[in-house]
């Protein structure tokens, strides 16, 4: 059975090599006919160097034009960046084939080298190939978009790009994290900015001696006057727990996603100040000892 599998694999590889060789030979013949007038006047090596320089410049200009076209289209920035990185590799491979054909390098040898080495490279770079596949998934399934604040594989930050191998995330303290696309596409992704609105949940503790309704009114008054807290849905304050040393109150207020952290930190500070004015204490952990 192993012998049959090996023969089948060998036949498939030979068939692939013949097809690729035929196509590349045909392309080479076309370029030879196009460049034949120049070959009579310019030495082959010089012509190859000129074509390489012109090709590099042309590829850069083409990629810029493609980038502008992507920017004007409705294509997401993540998908556009990924497609550009793939196109860049394809264009440079085409340029390499053109230069080799000018230098009269036998296409049969080139194709045989590509086919034989590609199998070894595929095995050696299987993780990188999974990253390429992950890049396609992220670009077109669109669980994340450019500018989204996400948490992937324990890293939280703003998505900048998804290239052919890595997803680039910049954290709040301006640290760049590169997450392999294979990991990103197979991990749990928490997208904090996917929706227009978010709920801010804050916990406050008051002493058992304090009045719950008074504390609730103070928190709701702060929320009603704090810029960024939405009136619809209306903010709520519920008792969320009876702790060892305090009663725990849970504030739930809706905000626009961009205002989340401003409201989060601002309401925490203002409620503390208003508690002090109203004589509502936030107790320290304490232990009550009874001696018989």
N, C-alpha and C positions, 0 to 999 in steps of 0.2 A: 504493500500500500504506500509506504514512504517513497519507494522508487517511482510509482505512478504520479504521486503528488509532486515530486521533484521534477519529473519530466514535463508535467502540466505547467508548473511554474516557469520552467525553462522555456517552454513553447510560448507562453504568454509574454515573457520578457523579450524573446526573439521577435515575436509579432509586433510588440510595442516599439522595439528598436527599428524594425523595418519601416513602420509607419512614420515615426519621427524622422528617420533618415531621409525618407522620400520627401516629406514636407520641407525639411530644412534644405535639401539639395535643390528643390524647386525654387525656394526663396533665394538661395545663393545664386542660381542661374539668372534670376530676374535682376538681382543687384549687379551681377557681372555685366549683363547687357547694358544696364543703365550707366555703369561707370567705365565701360570700355573706351569711350573717347578720351577720358581723362588719364587712363592707364598708359596710353601711348606717349603722353607728354610728361607724366609725373612718375617717378619711381614708386614702386609698390609700398615700401615702408613709409615714405613721406605721405602718400595718399592715405594710408591707414591712420597716421597721426592726425592728419587734417580732418578725416572723418570722425575720429575720436573726439577731437576738440569741438567740432561742429555739433556732434551728437550730444555731448555733455551740455552745451549751451542750449540746444534745442529742447532737451529733456527738461531743463530747469524752466525754460519759458513755457513749455507745455503744461508742466505741473502748476505753474502760477495761473495760467488760463483756466485749468481745471479747478483750481482752488477758488477763483473768482466765480466760476459757473456754479460750484457747490454753494457758495455764500449767497448767491442770488436765488437758488432753488429752495425748496422747502425741506431739503435733506437735513437731518439733524447733524450738528457739529461733530458728534462722536462717530457717526457712520461716515461722514465726509472725510474725517481724519484717517480712519481706518482704510477706506478705499484709496486715498492718496498714497498711503504707505505701501499698499499692495501694487498699485499701478507703477510706482517708482521702481520697485524691484523688477517688474515685468519689462519696463522700458529699458532698463540697464542690461537685462539679459538679451533683449533684441539687439541692442547696440553691440554687445560683445559678439553675437553671431555675425553681424554685418562686418565687423573688423576682421574676424577670423576668416570670413569668406574672401575679403580683399587680399589677405595674406596667403591665400591659396592653401589654407589648412584643410586637409581632407575632412569633409563633414562626417564620413563614416566613422573616423577615429573619434571625432568630437562627440557624436551621439553615443558611441559605444562607451566612452568614458563617462558621459552624463548618466546613462542608464545604469551602468555597473556601480558607479559611486553613489547614485541617488538612493539605492537600496540600503547601503551602509550608512549613509547620512540620515536616512529616515529612521533607522534603528537607533542611531546615536543621539538623534535630536527628537525622539518621540515626545518628550515633554514640551519642546518648542512647538512641535506640530499641534499638540493639544492646545497650546496658547493661541496659535493662529485660528484654530476652530472656535475657541472661546471668544476670540475677537469678533468673528462673524456673528456669533450668538448675541454678544453684547451690542453690536452695532445695529442689528436688524430686529431683534426681539425688544430692544429699547427698555430694559429695566432701569437704566440710568441715562441721563442726558447731561450734556455739557453745562457745568455750573451747578448741578445738583449737589447737595450736601448728603453724603452717604456714609454708611459704615459697612466695610467689607473686610472679612477675615480679621476683625479686631482693630482695623484702622479706620478712623473717622476723619473726613475732610471733604473739600470741594473737588469735584471731578473736573480735570482740565482736558485730558485727551485719552483716547483709546487708540494706541497704535497697533502694529501687527503682532506684538508680543506682550505688551504691558498696558495696564490701566494706570494713569498718572493721577494721584490724589494729593492735594495740598492741605495740610492740617491747619487748625486755627492758629497755631504758633509758627506758621510758615515753614513747616518741614514737608519735603516732598517724599511721598511714599509711592513706590512702583509695585503694584500688585499684578502677578502673572495672570493673563487673561483666562487661562485654564482654571486657576483657583477662583477668580472672580465669578466666572460663569457657573461654577459648581457649588459656590458657597451661598449662605444666606446673605442677601443684600437688604439692608435697612435704608430706605430712601426717606430722609427727613423733610425734603422740600418738594416731593411729588405732588402734594395737595396744596391748595391755596390757603387753607386754614389749618391751625393746630390748636390743641387744647393745652393750656399751661396748668399743670397740677403742682400745687405747693402745700406742704404740710406745716402746720403751726401747732405748738403745744401750749396749753394754759394750765394753771394750777387747778386742782379740784375745788378750791375755795372760790374760784372766779365763776362768773355767770356766763354760761355758754352763749345765750342769745346776745349778750352785750359784746362778746368777742366776735360773734358772727357779724353783727352790725358794723363793727369797726372794719373788718376785712372787706365787706361788701361796699362800704363807703369809700374805702381806698380804691377798690376796683372801679367803681362808677366814675371816679374823678381822674383815674390814671389814663393818660393818652395811650391808645394802642389796644386796650381791652374792649372787645366788641360787646355791644348791648344785646345782640342777637347772635347766637343763643345767649340767654342771660347767665351771668356768673352764678355759681352756687357754692355754698359752704356746708359741708356735712361732717358729722362726727365720725371719724374713721378708726378710732381705737381708744381703749382705756389702758394707758401704759402704767408702769410701776409708779411713776412720780408725776404723771400729767395726763390730761385729756388731749387727745390728738384731733385737730380739725383739718379737713382736707378742702382746699380752695380749688375750684375748677372753673377756669375762665378761657374763653376762646379768643384767639388773636389771628391776625394775618401772619403767615409763615415767616415773613421777613422781620416781624416785630417780636418774635418769640423770646430771644434772649434779653432784649431790652425790658420787656414786661416781666420776665422771670426774675431778674436781679432787682429791678426797680420796685416791684410790689413787695418782695422780701424785705427790702430796706424800709420802705414807707410803713408797712404794717408794724414792724418793730418799734418805730418812732411813735406811731399812734397808740400802740399798746402801752407804752410808757406814759403817755399823756392821760390815758384812761385808767391807769392804775391796774392794768391787767398784767400779771406776772408770767414770765416764761420760766418755769422752775428748773433748777438743776436736779440731776439724778440724786435721790436721797433714799436712805434706808431708815425705817422706823423700828426701834428696838423696844420691846416690852420686857421688863424685869419683874419676876414674881418673887 
